Amino acid sequence: MICEHPYITFRREIDHVHFQQKNIEDTHYIRLYEDRIETAEYTYEISMIFDMSYKMLSGQYGFFYFHTTKGVMTFQIKENPEHLIQEFRKVEIK
């Protein structure tokens, strides 16, 4: 593994005792390897990814985008992913 970057997903749970809905934040990792990028849900071959970009929307959250042969994949992030993007540029196949 070359590097990794955290991303978050949200899920809702119902507290049946207090009759409340809870939003749970889960942390996962985008892991960069020489030939692929792995997330909790998918594995992307490096050749499938054309570009990466991100936009921080507030001081707390932003979006990280993979521009792939299958469309744009979006990940919610809390931290700037610039290091992962720089490392991706070193291994990407043009």
Summary of the structure (lengths in Angstrom):
residues: 94
radius of gyration: 15.4
end to end distance: 20.7
largest distance: 55.3
contacts: 232
relative contact order: 0.23
helix: 14%
strand: 57%
